[in-house]
Amino acid sequence: MARQLHVELVAVEEKVWSGDADMVMARTTEGELGVLPGHAPLLGQLAEPGQVRIKHSGGQEIAFDVSGGFLSITATGVTVLAESCTPASAQAAH
């Protein structure tokens, strides 16, 4: 069975998304970062404006526009602490 990342996406006032994923992609001030299970621990500052993309098994992907904050990678998963966070799909919704 493939390993997964536990992901927490948290804005200042609420937990926006939580669950397991195959991969997390985010743009930090150091560049684009792709996180797979087993990634080395890391703390990065999110680039502004930025987007966090979460890829599920089966290829499904969800994206959130984020502003400010940090990305923390530990042995237990990925935590994104953003000043603001909105689903990217909301802009395309009719």
N, CA, C and O atoms as CSV, one atom per row, in Angstrom:
chain,resi,resn,atom,element,x,y,z
A,1,MET,N,N,0.839,-1.197,0.000
A,1,MET,CA,C,0.000,0.000,0.000
A,1,MET,C,C,0.877,1.253,0.000
A,1,MET,O,O,1.837,1.348,0.765
A,2,ALA,N,N,0.544,2.194,-0.850
A,2,ALA,CA,C,1.347,3.412,-0.968
A,2,ALA,C,C,1.189,4.281,0.269
A,2,ALA,O,O,0.108,4.373,0.852
A,3,ARG,N,N,2.275,4.908,0.653
A,3,ARG,CA,C,2.231,5.834,1.779
A,3,ARG,C,C,1.569,7.130,1.339
A,3,ARG,O,O,1.611,7.504,0.166
A,4,GLN,N,N,0.963,7.801,2.296
A,4,GLN,CA,C,0.316,9.075,2.003
A,4,GLN,C,C,0.800,10.129,2.983
A,4,GLN,O,O,1.350,9.814,4.039
A,5,LEU,N,N,0.589,11.370,2.620
A,5,LEU,CA,C,0.888,12.503,3.477
A,5,LEU,C,C,-0.377,12.895,4.213
A,5,LEU,O,O,-1.459,12.886,3.627
A,6,HIS,N,N,-0.262,13.238,5.487
A,6,HIS,CA,C,-1.402,13.851,6.157
A,6,HIS,C,C,-1.231,15.352,6.003
A,6,HIS,O,O,-0.182,15.902,6.340
A,7,VAL,N,N,-2.266,16.018,5.492
A,7,VAL,CA,C,-2.171,17.434,5.160
A,7,VAL,C,C,-3.172,18.225,5.994
A,7,VAL,O,O,-4.336,17.843,6.112
A,8,GLU,N,N,-2.708,19.326,6.569
A,8,GLU,CA,C,-3.564,20.283,7.283
A,8,GLU,C,C,-3.358,21.635,6.615
A,8,GLU,O,O,-2.234,22.129,6.535
A,9,LEU,N,N,-4.443,22.230,6.136
A,9,LEU,CA,C,-4.400,23.563,5.541
A,9,LEU,C,C,-5.200,24.471,6.458
A,9,LEU,O,O,-6.417,24.329,6.580
A,10,VAL,N,N,-4.511,25.407,7.104
A,10,VAL,CA,C,-5.130,26.220,8.144
A,10,VAL,C,C,-4.964,27.694,7.825
A,10,VAL,O,O,-3.857,28.160,7.556
A,11,ALA,N,N,-6.077,28.428,7.857
A,11,ALA,CA,C,-6.026,29.885,7.735
A,11,ALA,C,C,-6.089,30.452,9.151
A,11,ALA,O,O,-6.256,29.704,10.115
A,12,VAL,N,N,-5.958,31.756,9.275
A,12,VAL,CA,C,-5.898,32.385,10.592
A,12,VAL,C,C,-7.106,32.007,11.455
A,12,VAL,O,O,-6.956,31.758,12.651
A,13,GLU,N,N,-8.283,31.964,10.867
A,13,GLU,CA,C,-9.490,31.785,11.665
A,13,GLU,C,C,-10.102,30.391,11.605
A,13,GLU,O,O,-11.019,30.106,12.375
A,14,GLU,N,N,-9.634,29.512,10.724
A,14,GLU,CA,C,-10.275,28.210,10.603
A,14,GLU,C,C,-9.391,27.194,9.901
A,14,GLU,O,O,-8.466,27.542,9.168
A,15,LYS,N,N,-9.704,25.919,10.149
A,15,LYS,CA,C,-9.070,24.844,9.388
A,15,LYS,C,C,-9.815,24.761,8.065
A,15,LYS,O,O,-11.026,24.545,8.046
A,16,VAL,N,N,-9.101,24.929,6.962
A,16,VAL,CA,C,-9.720,24.986,5.641
A,16,VAL,C,C,-9.868,23.589,5.047
A,16,VAL,O,O,-10.902,23.267,4.462
A,17,TRP,N,N,-8.846,22.766,5.194
A,17,TRP,CA,C,-8.888,21.417,4.617
A,17,TRP,C,C,-7.968,20.515,5.417
A,17,TRP,O,O,-6.908,20.938,5.880
A,18,SER,N,N,-8.383,19.270,5.573
A,18,SER,CA,C,-7.560,18.286,6.264
A,18,SER,C,C,-7.821,16.929,5.641
A,18,SER,O,O,-8.966,16.590,5.343
A,19,GLY,N,N,-6.767,16.151,5.442
A,19,GLY,CA,C,-6.950,14.825,4.880
A,19,GLY,C,C,-5.633,14.244,4.415
A,19,GLY,O,O,-4.566,14.806,4.665
A,20,ASP,N,N,-5.718,13.111,3.736
A,20,ASP,CA,C,-4.532,12.438,3.228
A,20,ASP,C,C,-4.376,12.718,1.740
A,20,ASP,O,O,-5.359,12.859,1.013
A,21,ALA,N,N,-3.127,12.795,1.300
A,21,ALA,CA,C,-2.847,13.113,-0.105
A,21,ALA,C,C,-1.599,12.377,-0.559
A,21,ALA,O,O,-0.782,11.940,0.253
A,22,ASP,N,N,-1.468,12.250,-1.872
A,22,ASP,CA,C,-0.277,11.644,-2.464
A,22,ASP,C,C,0.856,12.654,-2.605
A,22,ASP,O,O,2.032,12.296,-2.533
A,23,MET,N,N,0.487,13.938,-2.811
A,23,MET,CA,C,1.494,14.970,-3.059
A,23,MET,C,C,0.908,16.341,-2.748
A,23,MET,O,O,-0.286,16.578,-2.932
A,24,VAL,N,N,1.761,17.235,-2.278
A,24,VAL,CA,C,1.379,18.629,-2.054
A,24,VAL,C,C,2.371,19.497,-2.820
A,24,VAL,O,O,3.581,19.281,-2.753
A,25,MET,N,N,1.844,20.482,-3.550
A,25,MET,CA,C,2.692,21.404,-4.297
A,25,MET,C,C,2.399,22.818,-3.818
A,25,MET,O,O,1.241,23.210,-3.679
A,26,ALA,N,N,3.455,23.576,-3.567
A,26,ALA,CA,C,3.293,24.953,-3.109
A,26,ALA,C,C,4.464,25.782,-3.604
A,26,ALA,O,O,5.556,25.268,-3.844
A,27,ARG,N,N,4.214,27.075,-3.752
A,27,ARG,CA,C,5.286,27.983,-4.159
A,27,ARG,C,C,5.774,28.725,-2.922
A,27,ARG,O,O,5.010,29.427,-2.259
A,28,THR,N,N,7.048,28.559,-2.626
A,28,THR,CA,C,7.653,29.259,-1.500
A,28,THR,C,C,8.546,30.380,-2.044
A,28,THR,O,O,8.729,30.520,-3.253
A,29,THR,N,N,9.089,31.162,-1.132
A,29,THR,CA,C,9.987,32.237,-1.548
A,29,THR,C,C,11.261,31.669,-2.168
A,29,THR,O,O,11.991,32.391,-2.846
A,30,GLU,N,N,11.537,30.376,-1.942
A,30,GLU,CA,C,12.710,29.714,-2.513
A,30,GLU,C,C,12.401,29.035,-3.850
A,30,GLU,O,O,13.313,28.566,-4.531
A,31,GLY,N,N,11.113,28.979,-4.230
A,31,GLY,CA,C,10.718,28.352,-5.487
A,31,GLY,C,C,9.601,27.346,-5.290
A,31,GLY,O,O,9.112,27.151,-4.177
A,32,GLU,N,N,9.199,26.707,-6.390
A,32,GLU,CA,C,8.117,25.709,-6.382
A,32,GLU,C,C,8.598,24.458,-5.646
A,32,GLU,O,O,9.725,24.004,-5.841
A,33,LEU,N,N,7.732,23.913,-4.805
A,33,LEU,CA,C,8.099,22.766,-3.989
A,33,LEU,C,C,7.049,21.675,-4.145
A,33,LEU,O,O,5.854,21.932,-4.001
A,34,GLY,N,N,7.490,20.465,-4.437
A,34,GLY,CA,C,6.602,19.309,-4.484
A,34,GLY,C,C,6.955,18.387,-3.327
A,34,GLY,O,O,8.113,18.003,-3.168
A,35,VAL,N,N,5.967,18.032,-2.522
A,35,VAL,CA,C,6.208,17.231,-1.325
A,35,VAL,C,C,5.565,15.861,-1.486
A,35,VAL,O,O,4.357,15.752,-1.692
A,36,LEU,N,N,6.376,14.827,-1.391
A,36,LEU,CA,C,5.917,13.441,-1.439
A,36,LEU,C,C,6.118,12.809,-0.070
A,36,LEU,O,O,6.887,13.333,0.736
A,37,PRO,N,N,5.444,11.690,0.218
A,37,PRO,CA,C,5.680,11.005,1.491
A,37,PRO,C,C,7.170,10.715,1.673
A,37,PRO,O,O,7.848,10.324,0.723
A,38,GLY,N,N,7.678,10.907,2.890
A,38,GLY,CA,C,9.077,10.665,3.178
A,38,GLY,C,C,9.971,11.875,2.954
A,38,GLY,O,O,11.188,11.779,3.112
A,39,HIS,N,N,9.382,13.024,2.585
A,39,HIS,CA,C,10.163,14.245,2.353
A,39,HIS,C,C,10.889,14.648,3.641
A,39,HIS,O,O,10.373,14.459,4.743
A,40,ALA,N,N,12.073,15.195,3.488
A,40,ALA,CA,C,12.844,15.680,4.638
A,40,ALA,C,C,12.104,16.833,5.318
A,40,ALA,O,O,11.428,17.613,4.647
A,41,PRO,N,N,12.225,16.946,6.635
A,41,PRO,CA,C,11.592,18.069,7.345
A,41,PRO,C,C,12.071,19.408,6.789
A,41,PRO,O,O,13.237,19.573,6.432
A,42,LEU,N,N,11.134,20.365,6.724
A,42,LEU,CA,C,11.436,21.652,6.111
A,42,LEU,C,C,10.437,22.686,6.608
A,42,LEU,O,O,9.283,22.360,6.885
A,43,LEU,N,N,10.880,23.925,6.718
A,43,LEU,CA,C,9.991,25.042,7.007
A,43,LEU,C,C,10.231,26.071,5.923
A,43,LEU,O,O,11.360,26.527,5.740
A,44,GLY,N,N,9.174,26.448,5.195
A,44,GLY,CA,C,9.318,27.405,4.106
A,44,GLY,C,C,8.289,28.509,4.199
A,44,GLY,O,O,7.176,28.291,4.678
A,45,GLN,N,N,8.658,29.697,3.742
A,45,GLN,CA,C,7.736,30.818,3.690
A,45,GLN,C,C,7.003,30.780,2.360
A,45,GLN,O,O,7.627,30.669,1.305
A,46,LEU,N,N,5.659,30.874,2.408
A,46,LEU,CA,C,4.868,30.854,1.179
A,46,LEU,C,C,5.089,32.135,0.387
A,46,LEU,O,O,5.151,33.226,0.955
A,47,ALA,N,N,5.207,31.994,-0.932
A,47,ALA,CA,C,5.336,33.152,-1.814
A,47,ALA,C,C,3.970,33.828,-1.932
A,47,ALA,O,O,2.932,33.182,-1.782
A,48,GLU,N,N,3.983,35.136,-2.204
A,48,GLU,CA,C,2.733,35.869,-2.375
A,48,GLU,C,C,2.680,36.492,-3.758
A,48,GLU,O,O,3.675,37.087,-4.172
A,49,PRO,N,N,1.594,36.395,-4.493
A,49,PRO,CA,C,0.482,35.488,-4.192
A,49,PRO,C,C,0.923,34.053,-4.452
A,49,PRO,O,O,1.859,33.805,-5.211
A,50,GLY,N,N,0.244,33.129,-3.820
A,50,GLY,CA,C,0.636,31.740,-3.987
A,50,GLY,C,C,-0.561,30.822,-4.117
A,50,GLY,O,O,-1.711,31.230,-3.954
A,51,GLN,N,N,-0.257,29.572,-4.415
A,51,GLN,CA,C,-1.299,28.559,-4.525
A,51,GLN,C,C,-0.758,27.255,-3.955
A,51,GLN,O,O,0.398,26.894,-4.175
A,52,VAL,N,N,-1.609,26.564,-3.224
A,52,VAL,CA,C,-1.275,25.238,-2.708
A,52,VAL,C,C,-2.161,24.243,-3.438
A,52,VAL,O,O,-3.382,24.393,-3.476
A,53,ARG,N,N,-1.532,23.215,-4.024
A,53,ARG,CA,C,-2.280,22.187,-4.744
A,53,ARG,C,C,-2.083,20.861,-4.022
A,53,ARG,O,O,-0.963,20.485,-3.676
A,54,ILE,N,N,-3.184,20.166,-3.803
A,54,ILE,CA,C,-3.169,18.887,-3.087
A,54,ILE,C,C,-3.650,17.806,-4.037
A,54,ILE,O,O,-4.770,17.868,-4.543
A,55,LYS,N,N,-2.797,16.807,-4.279
A,55,LYS,CA,C,-3.119,15.741,-5.233
A,55,LYS,C,C,-3.503,14.482,-4.466
A,55,LYS,O,O,-2.748,13.982,-3.632
A,56,HIS,N,N,-4.710,13.980,-4.774
A,56,HIS,CA,C,-5.220,12.760,-4.158
A,56,HIS,C,C,-4.896,11.555,-5.026
A,56,HIS,O,O,-4.529,11.703,-6.191
A,57,SER,N,N,-5.033,10.360,-4.456
A,57,SER,CA,C,-4.888,9.151,-5.263
A,57,SER,C,C,-5.949,9.174,-6.360
A,57,SER,O,O,-7.050,9.683,-6.149
A,58,GLY,N,N,-5.630,8.638,-7.502
A,58,GLY,CA,C,-6.553,8.677,-8.631
A,58,GLY,C,C,-6.356,9.917,-9.483
A,58,GLY,O,O,-7.049,10.093,-10.484
A,59,GLY,N,N,-5.413,10.786,-9.098
A,59,GLY,CA,C,-5.107,11.954,-9.912
A,59,GLY,C,C,-5.950,13.179,-9.645
A,59,GLY,O,O,-5.720,14.219,-10.261
A,60,GLN,N,N,-6.926,13.095,-8.740
A,60,GLN,CA,C,-7.735,14.270,-8.448
A,60,GLN,C,C,-6.878,15.305,-7.728
A,60,GLN,O,O,-6.035,14.962,-6.899
A,61,GLU,N,N,-7.107,16.573,-8.054
A,61,GLU,CA,C,-6.322,17.644,-7.456
A,61,GLU,C,C,-7.241,18.779,-7.030
A,61,GLU,O,O,-8.175,19.137,-7.747
A,62,ILE,N,N,-6.968,19.343,-5.856
A,62,ILE,CA,C,-7.693,20.529,-5.411
A,62,ILE,C,C,-6.658,21.623,-5.181
A,62,ILE,O,O,-5.511,21.346,-4.828
A,63,ALA,N,N,-7.076,22.864,-5.385
A,63,ALA,CA,C,-6.143,23.982,-5.275
A,63,ALA,C,C,-6.754,25.088,-4.425
A,63,ALA,O,O,-7.962,25.321,-4.447
A,64,PHE,N,N,-5.889,25.758,-3.678
A,64,PHE,CA,C,-6.296,26.876,-2.830
A,64,PHE,C,C,-5.357,28.044,-3.087
A,64,PHE,O,O,-4.139,27.874,-3.146
A,65,ASP,N,N,-5.940,29.244,-3.241
A,65,ASP,CA,C,-5.134,30.459,-3.338
A,65,ASP,C,C,-4.817,30.890,-1.913
A,65,ASP,O,O,-5.716,31.022,-1.083
A,66,VAL,N,N,-3.543,31.107,-1.635
A,66,VAL,CA,C,-3.128,31.472,-0.284
A,66,VAL,C,C,-2.371,32.793,-0.317
A,66,VAL,O,O,-1.777,33.170,-1.327
A,67,SER,N,N,-2.410,33.477,0.808
A,67,SER,CA,C,-1.676,34.731,0.962
A,67,SER,C,C,-0.956,34.691,2.297
A,67,SER,O,O,-1.575,34.506,3.345
A,68,GLY,N,N,0.339,34.865,2.253
A,68,GLY,CA,C,1.129,34.902,3.478
A,68,GLY,C,C,1.174,33.564,4.178
A,68,GLY,O,O,0.339,32.695,3.924
A,69,GLY,N,N,2.136,33.394,5.050
A,69,GLY,CA,C,2.180,32.205,5.865
A,69,GLY,C,C,3.349,31.289,5.571
A,69,GLY,O,O,4.306,31.664,4.894
A,70,PHE,N,N,3.247,30.074,6.100
A,70,PHE,CA,C,4.347,29.121,6.063
A,70,PHE,C,C,3.884,27.725,5.699
A,70,PHE,O,O,2.709,27.384,5.832
A,71,LEU,N,N,4.827,26.930,5.241
A,71,LEU,CA,C,4.626,25.516,4.942
A,71,LEU,C,C,5.583,24.754,5.853
A,71,LEU,O,O,6.786,25.015,5.853
A,72,SER,N,N,5.049,23.814,6.628
A,72,SER,CA,C,5.875,23.025,7.536
A,72,SER,C,C,5.761,21.555,7.165
A,72,SER,O,O,4.662,21.003,7.098
A,73,ILE,N,N,6.910,20.925,6.925
A,73,ILE,CA,C,6.939,19.508,6.587
A,73,ILE,C,C,7.627,18.782,7.737
A,73,ILE,O,O,8.754,19.109,8.107
A,74,THR,N,N,6.931,17.789,8.300
A,74,THR,CA,C,7.494,16.981,9.380
A,74,THR,C,C,7.358,15.513,9.010
A,74,THR,O,O,6.840,15.180,7.944
A,75,ALA,N,N,7.817,14.644,9.883
A,75,ALA,CA,C,7.701,13.208,9.644
A,75,ALA,C,C,6.241,12.762,9.596
A,75,ALA,O,O,5.930,11.731,9.000
A,76,THR,N,N,5.351,13.523,10.213
A,76,THR,CA,C,3.936,13.130,10.253
A,76,THR,C,C,3.103,13.747,9.136
A,76,THR,O,O,1.945,13.367,8.962
A,77,GLY,N,N,3.659,14.688,8.376
A,77,GLY,CA,C,2.885,15.254,7.275
A,77,GLY,C,C,3.215,16.693,6.975
A,77,GLY,O,O,4.302,17.175,7.293
A,78,VAL,N,N,2.267,17.379,6.357
A,78,VAL,CA,C,2.450,18.754,5.892
A,78,VAL,C,C,1.388,19.641,6.533
A,78,VAL,O,O,0.205,19.301,6.549
A,79,THR,N,N,1.826,20.779,7.061
A,79,THR,CA,C,0.902,21.775,7.584
A,79,THR,C,C,1.155,23.076,6.848
A,79,THR,O,O,2.292,23.540,6.753
A,80,VAL,N,N,0.079,23.664,6.325
A,80,VAL,CA,C,0.166,24.968,5.676
A,80,VAL,C,C,-0.579,25.953,6.578
A,80,VAL,O,O,-1.774,25.800,6.831
A,81,LEU,N,N,0.141,26.956,7.053
A,81,LEU,CA,C,-0.447,28.004,7.892
A,81,LEU,C,C,-0.477,29.275,7.072
A,81,LEU,O,O,0.560,29.907,6.868
A,82,ALA,N,N,-1.653,29.659,6.597
A,82,ALA,CA,C,-1.789,30.817,5.711
A,82,ALA,C,C,-2.557,31.937,6.395
A,82,ALA,O,O,-3.434,31.695,7.225
A,83,GLU,N,N,-2.211,33.172,6.030
A,83,GLU,CA,C,-2.964,34.312,6.557
A,83,GLU,C,C,-4.372,34.324,5.980
A,83,GLU,O,O,-5.334,34.630,6.685
A,84,SER,N,N,-4.496,33.991,4.699
A,84,SER,CA,C,-5.811,33.844,4.077
A,84,SER,C,C,-5.761,32.712,3.070
A,84,SER,O,O,-4.714,32.421,2.493
A,85,CYS,N,N,-6.907,32.077,2.866
A,85,CYS,CA,C,-6.966,30.905,1.993
A,85,CYS,C,C,-8.365,30.786,1.406
A,85,CYS,O,O,-9.358,30.802,2.135
A,86,THR,N,N,-8.437,30.667,0.073
A,86,THR,CA,C,-9.722,30.471,-0.586
A,86,THR,C,C,-9.582,29.395,-1.650
A,86,THR,O,O,-8.536,29.291,-2.290
A,87,PRO,N,N,-10.628,28.589,-1.848
A,87,PRO,CA,C,-10.554,27.573,-2.906
A,87,PRO,C,C,-10.346,28.254,-4.248
A,87,PRO,O,O,-11.062,29.195,-4.588
A,88,ALA,N,N,-9.367,27.781,-5.015
A,88,ALA,CA,C,-9.064,28.370,-6.317
A,88,ALA,C,C,-10.220,28.188,-7.281
A,88,ALA,O,O,-10.429,29.028,-8.156
A,89,SER,N,N,-10.980,27.101,-7.138
A,89,SER,CA,C,-12.084,26.807,-8.045
A,89,SER,C,C,-13.225,27.802,-7.897
A,89,SER,O,O,-14.069,27.911,-8.787
A,90,ALA,N,N,-13.261,28.534,-6.776
A,90,ALA,CA,C,-14.346,29.488,-6.546
A,90,ALA,C,C,-14.333,30.587,-7.609
A,90,ALA,O,O,-15.387,31.116,-7.961
A,91,GLN,N,N,-13.159,30.933,-8.119
A,91,GLN,CA,C,-13.062,31.974,-9.138
A,91,GLN,C,C,-13.626,31.508,-10.461
A,91,GLN,O,O,-14.122,32.323,-11.239
A,92,ALA,N,N,-13.562,30.198,-10.738
A,92,ALA,CA,C,-14.027,29.658,-12.006
A,92,ALA,C,C,-15.490,29.203,-11.945
A,92,ALA,O,O,-16.098,28.919,-12.977
A,93,ALA,N,N,-16.045,29.136,-10.746
A,93,ALA,CA,C,-17.427,28.651,-10.585
A,93,ALA,C,C,-18.415,29.651,-11.164
A,93,ALA,O,O,-18.192,30.862,-11.137
A,94,HIS,N,N,-19.519,29.112,-11.693
A,94,HIS,CA,C,-20.550,29.978,-12.294
A,94,HIS,C,C,-21.670,30.175,-11.314
A,94,HIS,O,O,-22.640,30.869,-11.617
